């Protein structure tokens, strides 16, 4: 299995290069190729379940070359990225027909997927920075894809803030390299544990918190998200909100905090995380209620849900980590579903302003039902998946002695319900407003993508049946965070 | 001292990003930040009086390890320059499109997105 790891990056990158070459003459190639690539990647991601290993790129040893590393957390992220990516590729076939250039879209889309897979696989900090920039550049371009006023303005804002964040992260990496003399994360962890903290390392950690906090859109650094996510085409908004902020932000933060710096080294770190998390949870949720743009409402709610995940991580207990990672998986499913619903509404009516929509449940019963399901999942109504992950986070808060955090999580769950009910009422169920006459149900492939994600909302519920504290797929990821499980963990030779 | 100058360069760039109103000047400021970081990276690998990390004829690996500068940050800087170039192209392209749409480079006049 280790030798196949590089294909998670190589296949989408190769396809991204290949698509523009052949599709100028053959118009059907981008759709088919992109979907085939995503289907293969999703299948490969499921094959990595239960596997672990390290692949040395080019056969160079750990302290000379770059490692790709597969453990429980990587598997969880790979499954999330590639499954959601497959649903988005299916949705894009008919949705993107209204934009002019499908081949450029799919090319950028596959670059984005390659970057995301690279981020979760690599064991080398500078390599991680490169993959992060691949993700960043392709997502700036995808946000600007419509080339209208809003899209360009949002993309510019996103690009400026994203570049500053990347700059911070690069300075942090430079400082760590200067002190530790290695870029491999496993070796860094060993050297940090041996050498302890000092001022430059603390500065680097602060820079990482700001940089990855901005990528994850935690509340003081969130300004770009409510502009950038609605401006992108619907499948890309779903991917940005569902996967990108988690991979480039939360995944890397948790990897660095739990595996490289380790909690024992910096005890205050967890309370900082909890503070970020609870502020994001509350402010994001409240701001979501005030929005009238359907996708903007969902984007603010993403900030709030990211807050839940960060609170769970900040508890640092196994149950907290289980809740956080489970919620990360769940949120990527139902938030993508809701963004696709918003995209379907925009596709059918040409508008996503809740003040102008209404009564769509008659015209688009399928989309309305899917939106209802997604809304129930995100606001934590049993037996859907969102309920279980929120329940685990709340229980973990109580267990580790933070009853106020538990209260905030429960209350914000209600606030989320209010926000999504507002969306449901104004878009689908409000019969009093003039119904958009020409709206018809969206085409088959778009419905298929929504149905796939809605089915996942139910399937993920089954995970808790395998063990409430240790659901399968999640438990290995928690183990990976709790202890660095890599085979080279004992190798502290360095340069 | 040299490290402080790098930080000054980065700080000038950050100042430009925060204060300037012209989108092109913001892009230039971002480029200045990146230059500052690249110089910082090269400095980290430098040792005073060190030679270029090239194994010449009649030189053993051990002597190179003692006299040469660290080649890894130089490789990193090359990669970082590539990434910055792509970034810069994309940003300039967005600026051109923004000018087409709004007829101005002034960021204070591009205020469609709020809240």
Boltz contact constraints between the chains, C-beta under 6 A:
constraints:
  - contact:
      token1: [A, 126]
      token2: [B, 76]
      max_distance: 6.0
  - contact:
      token1: [A, 133]
      token2: [B, 83]
      max_distance: 6.0
  - contact:
      token1: [A, 137]
      token2: [B, 86]
      max_distance: 6.0
  - contact:
      token1: [A, 137]
      token2: [B, 90]
      max_distance: 6.0
  - contact:
      token1: [A, 140]
      token2: [B, 90]
      max_distance: 6.0
  - contact:
      token1: [A, 144]
      token2: [B, 94]
      max_distance: 6.0
  - contact:
      token1: [A, 147]
      token2: [B, 97]
      max_distance: 6.0
  - contact:
      token1: [A, 149]
      token2: [B, 101]
      max_distance: 6.0
  - contact:
      token1: [A, 149]
      token2: [B, 112]
      max_distance: 6.0
  - contact:
      token1: [A, 150]
      token2: [B, 112]
      max_distance: 6.0
  - contact:
      token1: [A, 152]
      token2: [B, 94]
      max_distance: 6.0
  - contact:
      token1: [A, 152]
      token2: [B, 97]
      max_distance: 6.0
  - contact:
      token1: [A, 152]
      token2: [B, 98]
      max_distance: 6.0
  - contact:
      token1: [A, 153]
      token2: [B, 110]
      max_distance: 6.0
  - contact:
      token1: [A, 153]
      token2: [B, 112]
      max_distance: 6.0
  - contact:
      token1: [A, 153]
      token2: [B, 113]
      max_distance: 6.0
  - contact:
      token1: [A, 155]
      token2: [B, 94]
      max_distance: 6.0
  - contact:
      token1: [A, 156]
      token2: [B, 94]
      max_distance: 6.0
  - contact:
      token1: [A, 159]
      token2: [B, 91]
      max_distance: 6.0
  - contact:
      token1: [A, 163]
      token2: [B, 30]
      max_distance: 6.0
  - contact:
      token1: [A, 167]
      token2: [B, 33]
      max_distance: 6.0
  - contact:
      token1: [A, 167]
      token2: [B, 37]
      max_distance: 6.0
  - contact:
      token1: [A, 170]
      token2: [B, 37]
      max_distance: 6.0
  - contact:
      token1: [A, 171]
      token2: [B, 37]
      max_distance: 6.0
  - contact:
      token1: [A, 174]
      token2: [B, 40]
      max_distance: 6.0
  - contact:
      token1: [A, 174]
      token2: [B, 41]
      max_distance: 6.0
  - contact:
      token1: [A, 174]
      token2: [B, 44]
      max_distance: 6.0
  - contact:
      token1: [A, 178]
      token2: [B, 44]
      max_distance: 6.0
  - contact:
      token1: [A, 227]
      token2: [B, 113]
      max_distance: 6.0
